[in-house]
Amino acid sequence: MTPEPDIRSKLLFHLQEVLAEDQLITAEEELRPYECDGLSAYKKLPIAIVLPETIEQVQQVMRICSRLFVPVVARGAGTGLSGGAMPHEGGIILGLSRFNKILEIDVDNQMARVQPGVTNLSITQAVRQYGLYYAPDPSSQIACSIGGNVAENSGGVHCLKYGLTVHNVLEVQMITVSGDRVTLGSAALDNPGYDLLGLITGSEGMLGIIVEVRVRLLPRPEKVNVILAAFNKTEHAAAAVAAIIADGIIPAGLEMMDKLAIQAAEDFARAGYPTDAEAILLCELDGSQAEVNEQSYLVKRQLKLKSASTITEADTPEQQARLWAGRKSAFPAVGRISPDYYCMDGTIPRHQIGHVLHRIHVLSQQFGLRVANVFHAGDGNLHPLILYDANIAGELEKAEQFGAEILKLSVDVGGTITGEHGVGNEKLDQMCYQFNDNELQFFHLVKEAFDPDQILNPGKAVPTLHRCAELGQMHVHHGKLPHPELPRF
């Protein structure tokens, strides 16, 4: 809802008091670039964009908005894919792009202190001279910001061995809805009290504004080997994923692409992918020379046992970069073969990959829409790209229905509706499918403890119980009943 004119005028008056002219954007044509994030199917214009440059300015902005009950949506680079940074039409976008400095590199303790607007890849570039790197590496790492990574708990191709953002962040400084500055976590290996750092990571900007992050750095491995395996059947590639992990091997990365994704990526990046394959696996192994040699032998043995048609090794940095370039550019590559695509993000148990890919193929035929599958196979994080044309009436809605069925399928086989993209406003209805009333009520209570007036990113990530009741799909897979004494929203 658009706020009353007097609230809007009061808001802008107070913001002008604490921000310079170039830090406050209100002209409609200048608001347009902020009307959506990477989920461009949904757009709204906020009252204003604020671009603070100091923590004190963030605190002042939050105090103003808190007093006036004006919604605040934090935004990093805007590369998110679930609508988490879509503006609230009655609120402001608090952009953190000017918080773009690496404040400290602690080589001895292998950590770095950075501002939230620092891009993911720039951390690794800054510490490479010390033989270190930052492990989480989403495909958008050249553009996505570390603050957004924390908000969404991003992963990347190396999350199988080295974990998601939550496993690589040591400390966060956050501004609360009332403008207070708090520190969660510490530079030590552990800190006393509740794990609020774990709670904030992945909270999608609903609990506070991140203004500083201390990340863990890792030493660059002595040896890296990347193996590309092609398969004539997708189910054989899926079986190879499970077999490699069952053999006691934890690759640094284990990625899978199906035929449509392979062809699109090869046309775009010229990575050397076999375009006649039904599926490929990219397996990266790292560690000492002896460890990588042994694991490479074991992986190739499993690939052959699972009927790999060809196996190629890339043991030089140049060859490895070429192979990964195809995987990293898969999303833009698919954009060249379809006017639009809808990127889903579900996570399933590894042993269900073959079954789920078969069901996605069946759904593709039912909906009449093509799908390119690109995903982190090692940890079961699916990224089906549903191809459609928004210029054809009803195709977006059909793509969304298709995506919803994939997410329900993920839940049905023991998985979840998201792995790293977050819920945003995209997956609210599927939250109703995965969680029962009691569980959702707990989420709302956590939100209320941090943000009692529902100012921070309202309407995202956690649906109201009323919305779920209207859908009529609660508890389908749980077999649970809501607690009769819990209030309904």
KOLSENU-402934 format. One record per residue (C-alpha): y, x, z. Coordinates in Angstrom, 1 decimal. Example, Ala and Ser with C-alpha at 12.3 -4.5 7.8 and 13.67 -1.06 7.14 Angstrom:
2
+--------+--------+--------+
|     py |     px |     pz |
+--------+--------+--------+
|   -4.5 |   12.3 |    7.8 |
|   -1.1 |   13.7 |    7.1 |
+--------+--------+--------+
This chain:
489
+--------+--------+--------+
|     py |     px |     pz |
+--------+--------+--------+
|    0.0 |    0.0 |    0.0 |
|    3.6 |    1.1 |   -0.7 |
|    5.5 |    1.5 |    2.5 |
|    8.6 |   -0.5 |    3.3 |
|   11.8 |    1.0 |    1.8 |
|   13.3 |    1.9 |    5.2 |
|   10.1 |    3.9 |    6.1 |
|   10.2 |    5.7 |    2.7 |
|   13.9 |    6.6 |    3.1 |
|   13.4 |    7.8 |    6.7 |
|   10.4 |    9.9 |    5.6 |
|   12.3 |   11.6 |    2.8 |
|   15.4 |   12.1 |    5.0 |
|   13.4 |   13.9 |    7.7 |
|   11.3 |   15.9 |    5.2 |
|   14.6 |   17.1 |    3.6 |
|   15.6 |   18.4 |    7.0 |
|   12.7 |   20.7 |    7.3 |
|   11.9 |   21.7 |    3.7 |
|   13.8 |   23.5 |    1.0 |
|   14.7 |   21.6 |   -2.2 |
|   11.9 |   23.2 |   -4.2 |
|    9.4 |   22.3 |   -1.5 |
|    9.8 |   18.5 |   -1.8 |
|    8.8 |   16.7 |   -5.0 |
|    9.7 |   13.0 |   -5.6 |
|   10.4 |   12.6 |   -9.3 |
|    7.6 |   10.6 |  -11.0 |
|    7.1 |   13.0 |  -13.8 |
|    6.6 |   15.8 |  -11.3 |
|    4.2 |   13.8 |   -9.2 |
|    1.9 |   13.2 |  -12.1 |
|    0.0 |   16.5 |  -11.9 |
|   -1.0 |   15.6 |   -8.4 |
|   -2.2 |   12.0 |   -9.1 |
|   -5.9 |   13.0 |   -9.0 |
|   -8.3 |   15.9 |   -8.4 |
|  -11.2 |   16.9 |  -10.6 |
|  -12.4 |   13.2 |  -10.5 |
|   -9.8 |   12.2 |  -13.0 |
|  -11.1 |    8.6 |  -13.5 |
|   -9.1 |    7.5 |  -10.4 |
|   -5.4 |    8.2 |  -10.1 |
|   -2.6 |    7.2 |   -7.7 |
|    1.0 |    8.4 |   -7.2 |
|    2.1 |    9.4 |   -3.7 |
|    5.6 |    9.0 |   -2.3 |
|    6.1 |   12.7 |   -2.4 |
|    4.5 |   16.1 |   -2.6 |
|    5.4 |   18.6 |    0.1 |
|    4.8 |   22.3 |   -0.4 |
|    5.3 |   24.1 |    2.9 |
|    5.3 |   27.8 |    3.1 |
|    5.0 |   28.4 |    6.9 |
|    2.7 |   27.0 |    9.6 |
|    5.8 |   25.8 |   11.4 |
|    6.7 |   23.6 |    8.4 |
|    3.2 |   22.2 |    8.3 |
|    3.6 |   21.3 |   12.0 |
|    7.0 |   19.6 |   11.4 |
|    5.7 |   17.6 |    8.4 |
|    2.7 |   16.4 |   10.5 |
|    5.0 |   15.3 |   13.4 |
|    7.2 |   13.4 |   11.0 |
|    4.3 |   11.6 |    9.3 |
|    2.7 |   10.9 |   12.7 |
|    5.8 |    9.3 |   14.1 |
|    6.3 |    7.1 |   11.0 |
|    2.5 |    6.4 |   10.5 |
|    2.6 |    7.9 |    6.9 |
|   -0.7 |    8.9 |    5.4 |
|   -1.2 |   12.6 |    4.6 |
|   -3.7 |   14.0 |    2.1 |
|   -4.1 |   17.7 |    2.2 |
|   -4.6 |   19.4 |   -1.2 |
|   -5.6 |   22.9 |   -2.2 |
|   -6.2 |   23.7 |   -5.9 |
|   -7.3 |   20.1 |   -6.8 |
|  -10.6 |   21.2 |   -8.2 |
|  -12.7 |   18.8 |   -6.0 |
|  -15.0 |   16.4 |   -7.9 |
|  -15.2 |   13.4 |   -5.5 |
|  -11.7 |   12.1 |   -5.3 |
|  -11.1 |   13.7 |   -1.9 |
|   -7.6 |   14.9 |   -2.8 |
|   -6.6 |   11.7 |   -4.6 |
|   -3.2 |   10.6 |   -3.1 |
|   -2.6 |    7.6 |   -0.9 |
|    0.1 |    5.5 |   -2.6 |
|    1.8 |    5.0 |    0.7 |
|    1.7 |    8.6 |    1.8 |
|    2.3 |   12.2 |    0.8 |
|    0.3 |   15.1 |   -0.6 |
|    0.5 |   18.1 |    1.6 |
|   -0.1 |   20.9 |   -0.8 |
|   -1.2 |   24.3 |    0.5 |
|   -1.0 |   26.3 |   -2.7 |
|    1.8 |   28.5 |   -1.3 |
|   -0.4 |   29.7 |    1.5 |
|   -1.9 |   32.2 |   -0.8 |
|   -2.0 |   35.5 |    1.1 |
|   -4.9 |   37.6 |    2.3 |
|   -3.6 |   38.5 |    5.8 |
|   -6.1 |   41.0 |    7.0 |
|   -9.2 |   42.9 |    5.8 |
|  -11.3 |   44.2 |    8.7 |
|  -13.7 |   46.6 |    7.0 |
|  -15.3 |   47.8 |   10.2 |
|  -16.2 |   44.3 |   11.4 |
|  -16.8 |   42.9 |    7.8 |
|  -14.4 |   40.0 |    7.9 |
|  -11.1 |   38.9 |    6.4 |
|   -8.4 |   36.6 |    7.5 |
|   -6.9 |   34.5 |    4.7 |
|   -4.6 |   31.6 |    4.1 |
|   -6.1 |   28.4 |    2.8 |
|   -4.5 |   28.7 |   -0.7 |
|   -6.3 |   32.0 |   -1.5 |
|   -8.7 |   31.5 |   -4.3 |
|  -12.4 |   32.0 |   -3.6 |
|  -12.9 |   34.8 |   -6.2 |
|   -9.8 |   36.7 |   -5.1 |
|  -11.4 |   37.5 |   -1.7 |
|  -14.3 |   39.3 |   -3.4 |
|  -11.9 |   41.1 |   -5.7 |
|   -9.7 |   42.3 |   -2.8 |
|  -12.7 |   43.7 |   -0.8 |
|  -14.7 |   45.1 |   -3.7 |
|  -13.2 |   48.6 |   -3.1 |
|  -14.8 |   48.6 |    0.3 |
|  -18.3 |   47.7 |   -1.0 |
|  -18.0 |   44.2 |    0.4 |
|  -17.9 |   40.7 |   -1.1 |
|  -17.6 |   37.0 |    0.0 |
|  -20.9 |   35.2 |   -0.7 |
|  -20.1 |   31.5 |   -1.4 |
|  -19.3 |   31.3 |   -5.1 |
|  -18.8 |   27.8 |   -6.5 |
|  -18.6 |   27.6 |  -10.3 |
|  -14.9 |   26.9 |   -9.9 |
|  -14.4 |   30.1 |   -7.8 |
|  -11.8 |   31.5 |  -10.1 |
|   -9.5 |   28.5 |   -9.3 |
|  -10.7 |   26.7 |   -6.1 |
|   -9.1 |   27.6 |   -2.8 |
|  -10.8 |   28.7 |    0.4 |
|   -9.2 |   25.8 |    2.3 |
|  -10.7 |   23.4 |   -0.1 |
|  -14.1 |   25.2 |    0.2 |
|  -14.0 |   24.7 |    4.0 |
|  -13.0 |   21.0 |    3.6 |
|  -15.9 |   20.4 |    1.3 |
|  -18.4 |   23.0 |    2.7 |
|  -18.8 |   24.4 |   -0.8 |
|  -21.8 |   26.4 |   -1.9 |
|  -22.4 |   28.1 |   -5.2 |
|  -25.2 |   30.0 |   -6.9 |
|  -25.8 |   32.3 |   -3.9 |
|  -26.0 |   29.7 |   -1.2 |
|  -29.8 |   29.7 |   -1.2 |
|  -30.0 |   33.1 |    0.5 |
|  -26.5 |   33.5 |    2.0 |
|  -25.6 |   29.9 |    3.0 |
|  -22.8 |   27.5 |    2.4 |
|  -19.2 |   27.9 |    3.5 |
|  -20.1 |   26.8 |    7.0 |
|  -22.4 |   29.9 |    7.3 |
|  -19.7 |   32.3 |    6.2 |
|  -16.7 |   31.2 |    8.1 |
|  -16.0 |   32.6 |   11.6 |
|  -12.8 |   31.0 |   12.6 |
|  -10.3 |   28.3 |   11.5 |
|   -6.7 |   27.6 |   12.6 |
|   -5.9 |   24.0 |   12.2 |
|   -2.9 |   21.7 |   12.7 |
|   -3.7 |   18.5 |   14.3 |
|   -2.3 |   15.1 |   13.3 |
|    0.3 |   15.4 |   16.1 |
|    1.4 |   18.9 |   14.9 |
|   -0.4 |   21.1 |   17.5 |
|   -2.0 |   24.4 |   16.4 |
|   -5.5 |   24.9 |   17.5 |
|   -8.1 |   27.7 |   16.9 |
|  -11.8 |   26.8 |   16.3 |
|  -14.4 |   29.5 |   16.3 |
|  -13.7 |   33.1 |   16.9 |
|  -14.0 |   36.6 |   15.5 |
|  -17.0 |   37.2 |   17.8 |
|  -20.5 |   36.3 |   16.8 |
|  -20.4 |   33.3 |   19.0 |
|  -17.9 |   31.4 |   21.1 |
|  -18.2 |   29.0 |   24.1 |
|  -18.0 |   25.3 |   23.9 |
|  -18.9 |   22.7 |   21.3 |
|  -19.3 |   23.8 |   17.7 |
|  -16.1 |   22.2 |   16.5 |
|  -15.9 |   24.8 |   13.7 |
|  -19.1 |   23.3 |   12.2 |
|  -17.6 |   19.8 |   12.6 |
|  -14.4 |   20.7 |   10.8 |
|  -16.2 |   22.5 |    7.9 |
|  -17.0 |   19.7 |    5.5 |
|  -14.8 |   17.1 |    7.1 |
|  -12.8 |   16.5 |    3.9 |
|   -9.3 |   16.8 |    5.4 |
|   -9.9 |   13.9 |    7.7 |
|   -9.6 |   15.7 |   11.0 |
|   -6.8 |   18.3 |   10.6 |
|   -4.9 |   20.6 |    8.3 |
|   -6.4 |   24.0 |    7.8 |
|   -3.8 |   26.8 |    7.8 |
|   -5.8 |   30.0 |    8.3 |
|   -9.5 |   31.0 |    7.8 |
|  -11.4 |   34.0 |    9.0 |
|  -14.4 |   34.6 |    6.7 |
|  -17.5 |   36.8 |    6.9 |
|  -17.9 |   39.6 |    4.4 |
|  -21.2 |   41.1 |    3.3 |
|  -22.0 |   44.6 |    2.0 |
|  -22.8 |   44.7 |   -1.7 |
|  -26.5 |   45.2 |   -2.2 |
|  -28.0 |   48.4 |   -3.4 |
|  -29.9 |   46.8 |   -6.3 |
|  -29.6 |   43.5 |   -8.2 |
|  -32.0 |   42.1 |  -10.7 |
|  -31.6 |   38.8 |  -12.7 |
|  -34.6 |   37.2 |  -14.3 |
|  -34.3 |   34.5 |  -17.0 |
|  -37.4 |   32.4 |  -17.6 |
|  -37.8 |   29.8 |  -20.3 |
|  -40.2 |   26.8 |  -20.1 |
|  -41.5 |   24.4 |  -22.6 |
|  -41.8 |   21.7 |  -20.0 |
|  -39.2 |   20.8 |  -17.3 |
|  -41.9 |   20.1 |  -14.7 |
|  -43.3 |   23.7 |  -15.1 |
|  -39.8 |   25.0 |  -14.3 |
|  -39.6 |   22.7 |  -11.3 |
|  -43.1 |   23.9 |  -10.1 |
|  -42.0 |   27.5 |  -10.4 |
|  -39.1 |   26.9 |   -8.1 |
|  -41.4 |   25.7 |   -5.3 |
|  -43.9 |   28.4 |   -6.0 |
|  -41.4 |   31.2 |   -5.7 |
|  -40.1 |   30.0 |   -2.3 |
|  -43.7 |   29.3 |   -1.1 |
|  -44.5 |   32.9 |   -1.9 |
|  -42.1 |   34.0 |    0.8 |
|  -39.3 |   35.0 |   -1.5 |
|  -35.7 |   33.9 |   -0.9 |
|  -33.7 |   34.8 |   -4.0 |
|  -30.0 |   35.3 |   -3.8 |
|  -29.8 |   32.6 |   -6.4 |
|  -32.2 |   30.3 |   -8.2 |
|  -30.6 |   28.0 |  -10.8 |
|  -32.1 |   25.6 |  -13.3 |
|  -30.7 |   24.1 |  -16.5 |
|  -32.3 |   21.6 |  -18.9 |
|  -32.3 |   21.6 |  -22.7 |
|  -29.0 |   19.8 |  -23.2 |
|  -27.2 |   22.0 |  -20.7 |
|  -28.8 |   25.1 |  -22.2 |
|  -27.6 |   24.3 |  -25.7 |
|  -24.0 |   23.4 |  -24.5 |
|  -23.7 |   26.6 |  -22.4 |
|  -25.1 |   28.8 |  -25.2 |
|  -22.7 |   27.4 |  -27.7 |
|  -19.8 |   27.9 |  -25.3 |
|  -20.6 |   31.3 |  -23.6 |
|  -23.1 |   33.0 |  -26.0 |
|  -25.1 |   34.1 |  -22.9 |
|  -28.3 |   34.7 |  -24.9 |
|  -30.1 |   31.5 |  -23.6 |
|  -33.2 |   30.3 |  -25.6 |
|  -31.9 |   27.0 |  -27.1 |
|  -35.4 |   25.8 |  -27.9 |
|  -36.5 |   25.8 |  -24.3 |
|  -36.8 |   22.5 |  -22.4 |
|  -35.6 |   24.3 |  -19.2 |
|  -34.6 |   27.7 |  -17.9 |
|  -34.6 |   29.3 |  -14.5 |
|  -32.1 |   32.0 |  -13.5 |
|  -33.4 |   34.0 |  -10.5 |
|  -31.3 |   36.7 |   -8.9 |
|  -32.9 |   39.1 |   -6.5 |
|  -30.9 |   41.6 |   -4.4 |
|  -31.5 |   44.2 |   -1.6 |
|  -32.9 |   47.7 |   -1.5 |
|  -34.4 |   49.2 |   -4.6 |
|  -37.9 |   48.9 |   -3.2 |
|  -37.4 |   45.3 |   -2.1 |
|  -36.0 |   44.2 |   -5.4 |
|  -38.8 |   45.9 |   -7.3 |
|  -41.5 |   44.2 |   -5.2 |
|  -39.9 |   40.8 |   -5.3 |
|  -39.3 |   41.0 |   -9.1 |
|  -43.0 |   41.6 |   -9.6 |
|  -43.9 |   38.7 |   -7.4 |
|  -41.4 |   36.3 |   -9.1 |
|  -42.6 |   37.3 |  -12.6 |
|  -46.2 |   36.6 |  -11.5 |
|  -45.3 |   33.1 |  -10.3 |
|  -43.3 |   32.4 |  -13.4 |
|  -46.3 |   33.4 |  -15.6 |
|  -48.6 |   31.3 |  -13.4 |
|  -46.3 |   28.3 |  -14.0 |
|  -46.4 |   28.7 |  -17.8 |
|  -43.1 |   30.4 |  -18.5 |
|  -42.9 |   30.9 |  -22.3 |
|  -40.5 |   33.9 |  -22.1 |
|  -39.3 |   36.1 |  -19.2 |
|  -36.2 |   38.3 |  -19.6 |
|  -34.8 |   40.8 |  -17.1 |
|  -31.2 |   41.9 |  -16.8 |
|  -30.8 |   44.8 |  -14.5 |
|  -27.4 |   46.1 |  -15.6 |
|  -24.1 |   44.5 |  -14.4 |
|  -23.0 |   43.7 |  -17.9 |
|  -26.3 |   41.9 |  -18.8 |
|  -26.3 |   40.0 |  -15.5 |
|  -22.7 |   38.9 |  -15.9 |
|  -23.6 |   37.6 |  -19.4 |
|  -26.5 |   35.5 |  -18.1 |
|  -24.4 |   34.1 |  -15.2 |
|  -21.5 |   33.4 |  -17.5 |
|  -23.5 |   30.6 |  -19.2 |
|  -24.4 |   29.0 |  -15.9 |
|  -20.9 |   29.3 |  -14.5 |
|  -19.4 |   27.8 |  -17.6 |
|  -21.9 |   24.9 |  -17.9 |
|  -19.4 |   22.2 |  -16.7 |
|  -16.7 |   23.0 |  -19.3 |
|  -19.3 |   23.7 |  -21.9 |
|  -20.7 |   20.1 |  -21.5 |
|  -17.1 |   18.9 |  -21.9 |
|  -17.2 |   20.1 |  -25.5 |
|  -20.1 |   17.8 |  -26.5 |
|  -18.9 |   14.6 |  -25.0 |
|  -15.4 |   12.9 |  -24.6 |
|  -16.1 |   12.5 |  -20.9 |
|  -18.7 |   13.3 |  -18.3 |
|  -19.4 |   12.2 |  -14.8 |
|  -20.6 |   15.0 |  -12.4 |
|  -23.0 |   13.9 |   -9.7 |
|  -24.0 |   15.9 |   -6.6 |
|  -27.1 |   15.0 |   -4.7 |
|  -29.6 |   17.1 |   -2.7 |
|  -33.3 |   16.7 |   -2.6 |
|  -36.4 |   18.5 |   -1.2 |
|  -37.5 |   21.2 |   -3.6 |
|  -41.0 |   19.8 |   -4.1 |
|  -39.4 |   16.6 |   -5.5 |
|  -37.5 |   18.3 |   -8.3 |
|  -40.0 |   17.4 |  -11.0 |
|  -40.3 |   13.8 |  -10.0 |
|  -36.5 |   13.3 |   -9.7 |
|  -35.8 |   14.9 |  -13.1 |
|  -38.4 |   12.5 |  -14.6 |
|  -36.7 |    9.5 |  -13.0 |
|  -33.3 |   10.7 |  -14.2 |
|  -34.7 |   10.9 |  -17.7 |
|  -36.0 |    7.3 |  -17.4 |
|  -32.7 |    6.1 |  -16.0 |
|  -30.9 |    7.9 |  -18.9 |
|  -32.9 |    5.8 |  -21.3 |
|  -32.3 |    2.6 |  -19.4 |
|  -28.5 |    3.1 |  -19.3 |
|  -28.3 |    4.6 |  -22.8 |
|  -26.4 |    7.6 |  -21.6 |
|  -27.3 |   11.3 |  -22.0 |
|  -27.6 |   13.6 |  -19.1 |
|  -27.3 |   17.4 |  -18.8 |
|  -28.9 |   18.7 |  -15.7 |
|  -27.4 |   21.9 |  -14.1 |
|  -28.2 |   22.6 |  -10.5 |
|  -28.9 |   24.9 |   -7.6 |
|  -32.7 |   24.5 |   -7.8 |
|  -33.5 |   26.8 |   -4.9 |
|  -31.9 |   24.5 |   -2.3 |
|  -32.4 |   21.3 |   -4.3 |
|  -28.7 |   20.6 |   -5.0 |
|  -28.6 |   18.5 |   -8.2 |
|  -25.6 |   18.3 |  -10.5 |
|  -26.5 |   15.8 |  -13.3 |
|  -23.7 |   15.5 |  -15.8 |
|  -23.7 |   12.0 |  -17.2 |
|  -22.1 |   11.9 |  -20.7 |
|  -20.0 |    8.9 |  -21.6 |
|  -16.9 |    7.9 |  -23.5 |
|  -14.1 |    6.3 |  -21.4 |
|  -12.6 |    4.9 |  -24.6 |
|  -15.5 |    2.5 |  -24.9 |
|  -15.1 |   -0.5 |  -22.6 |
|  -17.6 |   -0.5 |  -19.8 |
|  -19.0 |    3.0 |  -20.3 |
|  -17.3 |    4.5 |  -17.2 |
|  -18.7 |    1.7 |  -15.0 |
|  -22.1 |    2.2 |  -16.6 |
|  -21.9 |    5.9 |  -15.9 |
|  -21.0 |    5.2 |  -12.3 |
|  -23.9 |    2.8 |  -11.9 |
|  -26.2 |    5.4 |  -13.3 |
|  -24.8 |    8.0 |  -10.9 |
|  -25.3 |    5.6 |   -8.0 |
|  -28.9 |    5.2 |   -8.9 |
|  -29.4 |    9.0 |   -8.9 |
|  -27.9 |    9.2 |   -5.4 |
|  -30.1 |    6.4 |   -4.1 |
|  -33.1 |    8.2 |   -5.6 |
|  -32.0 |   11.4 |   -3.8 |
|  -32.0 |    9.5 |   -0.5 |
|  -35.3 |    7.8 |   -1.2 |
|  -37.2 |   11.1 |   -1.7 |
|  -35.8 |   12.5 |    1.6 |
|  -32.5 |   14.0 |    0.4 |
|  -28.8 |   13.2 |    0.7 |
|  -26.0 |   11.9 |   -1.4 |
|  -24.0 |   15.2 |   -1.5 |
|  -24.6 |   18.9 |   -1.3 |
|  -21.2 |   20.4 |   -1.7 |
|  -18.8 |   18.1 |   -3.5 |
|  -18.2 |   15.8 |   -0.6 |
|  -18.0 |   12.0 |   -0.4 |
|  -14.3 |   11.5 |   -1.0 |
|  -13.8 |    8.0 |   -2.4 |
|  -16.6 |    8.4 |   -5.0 |
|  -19.7 |    8.0 |   -2.8 |
|  -18.5 |    5.5 |   -0.2 |
|  -20.9 |    2.9 |   -1.3 |
|  -23.8 |    5.3 |   -1.2 |
|  -22.9 |    6.3 |    2.4 |
|  -23.9 |    2.7 |    3.2 |
|  -27.3 |    3.3 |    1.6 |
|  -27.9 |    6.6 |    3.5 |
|  -26.6 |    5.7 |    7.0 |
|  -27.1 |    2.7 |    9.2 |
|  -24.4 |    1.0 |   11.3 |
|  -24.9 |    3.0 |   14.4 |
|  -24.6 |    6.3 |   12.5 |
|  -21.5 |    5.2 |   10.7 |
|  -20.0 |    4.0 |   13.9 |
|  -20.4 |    7.5 |   15.4 |
|  -18.6 |    9.0 |   12.4 |
|  -15.7 |    6.6 |   13.0 |
|  -15.5 |    7.5 |   16.6 |
|  -15.3 |   11.2 |   15.7 |
|  -12.5 |   10.4 |   13.3 |
|  -10.7 |    8.3 |   16.0 |
|  -10.9 |   11.2 |   18.5 |
|   -9.0 |   13.5 |   16.1 |
|   -6.8 |   10.9 |   14.3 |
|   -6.5 |    7.7 |   16.2 |
|   -3.9 |    6.2 |   13.8 |
|   -5.9 |    7.0 |   10.6 |
|   -3.2 |    9.1 |    9.0 |
|   -5.3 |   12.0 |    7.6 |
|   -6.9 |   11.2 |    4.2 |
|   -7.5 |    7.5 |    5.1 |
|  -10.1 |    5.5 |    3.3 |
|  -12.2 |    8.6 |    2.3 |
|  -15.7 |    9.9 |    3.2 |
|  -16.8 |    7.2 |    5.7 |
|  -16.9 |    3.5 |    4.7 |
|  -16.0 |    0.7 |    7.0 |
|  -19.0 |   -1.3 |    8.3 |
|  -17.4 |   -4.4 |    6.7 |
|  -17.6 |   -2.7 |    3.3 |
|  -21.3 |   -1.9 |    3.9 |
|  -22.1 |   -5.4 |    5.0 |
|  -20.5 |   -6.8 |    1.9 |
|  -22.7 |   -4.5 |   -0.3 |
|  -25.8 |   -5.9 |    1.4 |
|  -27.6 |   -2.6 |    1.0 |
|  -27.6 |   -1.2 |    4.5 |
|  -30.9 |    0.0 |    6.0 |
|  -32.9 |   -0.4 |    2.8 |
|  -34.8 |    2.8 |    3.4 |
|  -34.2 |    3.3 |    7.1 |
|  -35.8 |    0.1 |    8.3 |
|  -33.3 |    0.2 |   11.2 |
|  -31.2 |   -2.6 |   12.5 |
|  -27.6 |   -2.3 |   13.6 |
|  -26.9 |   -2.3 |   17.4 |
|  -25.8 |   -5.9 |   18.2 |
|  -23.1 |   -4.7 |   20.7 |
|  -21.3 |   -2.4 |   18.2 |
|  -18.1 |   -3.8 |   16.8 |
|  -17.9 |   -4.4 |   13.1 |
|  -14.9 |   -3.1 |   11.1 |
+--------+--------+--------+
